[in-house]
Every structure is written in C-alpha cells, then in structure tokens.
Amino acid sequence: MQSTSHHDLREAGLRVTDGRVALLRSIEFAPHSNADTLWRMMRAQVPRISVQSVHNVLADLTAAGLLRRIEPAGSAALYERRIGDNHHHVVCSSCGAVADIDCVHGDAPCLTPGDAAGYTIQQAEVTFWGTCADCQKLTEREPLKKETT
C-alpha cells in the first residue's frame, strides 16, 4: 500500500524520490524544524543526502504547497506540514520552541487591516512571543543568585 507521502507527492505533480519521502516523514515527527534538523533526521533513511539537497527538497515541497515555511525573527526558516489553514505560531523567547495557535477570528485571513492599500488580502501571519511551560518551570527552579560586592 502506498503511503500518504507518495500520494501527496503525486497529487502535487512531483516525482516520488527517497529524499522527498524521507523529508515528509521526518517533518511529521518534528514540525517547525529547520533544514539542518531535518537533514540530521533524514540521514538514517537517506545516508548520502546533503544539506543542499535538503534545501532543494524543502524549496520544491514548499512551492508545491506541501509544506509551509515560517520565519520567526532571529531564527532560520522553519517548515511544517500543517497547510491549508491560516493558523499562527507562538515562539518561546528562551528556548525557541514553536507551537501552532489557531486563528481566533474564523477563516483566512482571520485579521483585516484597516487599509489594505488596494491589495486583496489572502492570509495573515502572526507570531506571538512568550515563555514556554518548560522554560517557566526552569526559571521557577533556579535559585536567586546573590550579588557579591
């Protein structure tokens, strides 16, 4: 039986290759990953794949609409498989963890600018910043350091 990855690639008009299948499988396990993280994950499945090949596959899959690329400030481009909706993201300012946040105000673009400057708005991208639960716990556990004079 063919996997979802094979079907999705064919539906997008792309050839099914080991690199593309491995990337789609890897990103399912690690959404919001950058190219280097995906490359490290994929090497077990495709030992000879290069970082440049991963970048090429990411570009192909993003252009075909199979991946979404996000670029939080101060971060390398991150990729996810959740497409077709206009969700947003929250990024931890301490560790860089990223999580999805659903739109609060309905369907895309879910935000309406006061003046669209003649544009037809299709999508809004919002990034929230905060501190994740794990980093909050670490901060709570750290003893206060006394200043020495």
C-alpha positions in Angstrom: 0.0 0.0 0.0 1.3 3.5 -0.9 2.0 5.9 1.9 0.3 9.3 2.3 3.7 10.9 1.3 3.7 9.1 -2.0 0.1 10.1 -2.7 0.7 13.7 -1.7 3.8 14.0 -3.9 2.0 12.5 -6.9 -1.1 14.8 -6.3 1.3 17.8 -6.3 2.8 16.7 -9.7 6.2 15.8 -8.1 8.2 12.6 -8.6 8.4 10.3 -5.7 12.0 10.3 -4.5 13.7 8.8 -1.4 14.7 12.3 -0.3 11.2 13.8 -0.6 9.5 10.9 1.1 12.1 10.9 3.9 11.7 14.7 4.4 7.9 14.4 4.6 8.1 11.6 7.1 10.7 13.5 9.2 8.7 16.7 9.3 5.7 14.7 10.5 7.7 13.8 13.6 9.3 17.2 14.0 7.1 20.1 12.8 8.7 23.5 12.9 12.1 22.2 12.0 14.9 23.9 10.1 16.8 22.3 7.2 19.8 21.2 9.4 17.5 19.4 11.9 15.7 17.7 9.0 19.0 16.7 7.4 20.2 15.0 10.6 16.9 13.1 10.9 16.9 12.1 7.2 20.4 10.7 7.1 19.3 7.4 8.7 16.8 6.9 5.8 18.9 8.5 3.0 22.6 8.3 4.2 24.1 10.2 1.3 21.8 13.2 1.3 23.5 16.5 1.6 22.3 19.7 3.4 22.0 21.4 0.0 19.7 18.5 -1.3 17.5 19.0 1.8 17.3 22.8 1.0 16.3 21.9 -2.6 13.6 19.4 -1.5 12.3 21.9 1.0 12.0 24.5 -1.8 10.3 22.1 -4.1 7.8 20.9 -1.5 7.0 24.5 -0.3 6.5 25.6 -3.9 4.2 22.6 -4.5 2.1 23.6 -1.4 3.0 20.5 0.6 5.0 22.5 3.3 4.6 25.9 4.9 7.7 28.0 5.6 7.7 30.3 8.5 10.5 32.7 9.5 10.3 33.9 13.1 12.6 36.8 13.8 16.1 35.6 14.7 15.5 32.1 13.5 16.4 30.0 10.5 13.5 29.2 8.2 11.2 26.6 9.8 9.0 24.2 8.0 5.8 22.4 8.8 3.3 20.1 7.2 0.2 21.9 8.5 -1.1 23.7 5.4 -4.4 24.8 4.1 -5.4 26.9 7.1 -4.3 30.3 8.3 -3.0 29.3 11.8 -0.4 31.3 13.7 2.6 30.5 15.8 3.9 31.2 19.3 7.7 31.1 19.9 9.4 30.8 23.2 11.8 33.7 23.7 14.1 31.5 25.9 14.5 28.2 24.0 13.0 28.9 20.6 10.3 26.2 20.8 7.4 26.8 18.3 3.8 25.8 18.7 0.7 26.3 16.5 -2.1 28.7 17.5 -5.4 28.6 15.7 -7.0 31.8 14.4 -9.2 33.4 16.8 -11.4 35.2 14.3 -12.5 32.5 11.9 -11.2 31.6 8.4 -8.3 33.1 6.5 -7.1 35.7 6.6 -8.7 36.0 10.1 -7.4 39.5 10.5 -8.5 42.5 8.5 -6.2 45.5 8.1 -7.7 49.0 8.4 -6.4 49.9 5.0 -5.4 47.1 2.6 -3.7 49.6 0.2 -5.5 48.1 -2.8 -4.4 44.6 -2.0 -6.7 41.6 -1.8 -5.7 40.0 1.5 -5.4 36.2 1.4 -3.5 35.4 4.5 -2.3 37.0 7.8 0.8 35.7 9.6 1.1 36.5 13.3 3.9 35.4 15.6 3.3 35.5 19.3 6.3 35.5 21.6 6.4 34.3 25.2 7.9 31.7 27.5 7.0 28.1 27.1 5.9 26.0 30.1 9.2 24.1 30.3 11.3 27.3 30.4 8.9 28.8 33.0 9.5 25.7 35.2 13.3 26.1 34.8 13.1 29.7 35.8 11.0 28.8 38.9 13.6 26.2 40.0 16.6 28.4 39.6 17.7 29.8 43.0 18.1 33.6 43.1 21.8 34.5 42.8 23.1 36.9 45.4 25.2 39.7 44.1 28.6 39.9 45.6 30.2 43.3 46.2 
